[in-house]
């Protein structure tokens, strides 16, 4: 499904084997912590890309798991997205601070017209993280970014393979017939980036009402997971190779050097595999299923 008109061309994806090409990216949700688990492991966060499949009449959601290990470097391209959210957060917070001061002056008559409110606390002073962690570049010049955030940048997408299943949305109305794709290589971010995203997500206020926009509970906006014996499948390199590999070596891919010059490097997936190129995990999980999904 492609939108037409004079609007900027949105990011779009050609999904293999789903009967439609070039589906537009419609929405992005970020959950902290992750909603999906792999072999019982919950990740630090999850970024979900939403598409609509016109043939199957279903939403199709691609989920990237966040991993924020101690010592992880800043993910520069993810920081570009975080900075955009931070700017909106800062503007909303400043508006609400000044609105509160104005309402206080009307109610108590203790604030005069000459009072200087330009030194009102900002989100930089309220936030625990170091602002230098997010101000990585000036004037939109970013390593790998160039002023435009790419949802499929190599700092985010390090795999084209995934676990798939048919489930439901994880938020009301929890509509069924949702096609999920859980990518098998996590997105690496720093601990500071995770903290910054959590602060923005949990403490943002709507600009006019100044109501908090989050309904987080006990440090989470992720729905509780359930084991409902969902039937999943795992796509690997034996199912399909990348477009770049097909262009270079044909439909069967580069059998002699599948991760060679001009191709994406091999990145180890969540489940350890026998080595590149590989088709299956070395250890089959004894629990079923491997993957769980979230419902309210």
Beta strands, then each sheet from edge to edge (+ up, - down):
strand 1: 12-13
strand 2: 23-24
strand 3: 27-31
strand 4: 37-38
strand 5: 41-42
strand 6: 45-53
strand 7: 58-67
strand 8: 162-168
strand 9: 176-183
strand 10: 187-188
strand 11: 225-226
strand 12: 232-234
strand 13: 291-294
sheet 1: 1+ 2-
sheet 2: 3+ 6- 7+ 9+ 8- 12+
sheet 3: 3+ 6- 7+ 10+
sheet 4: 5+ 4- 13+ 11-
end
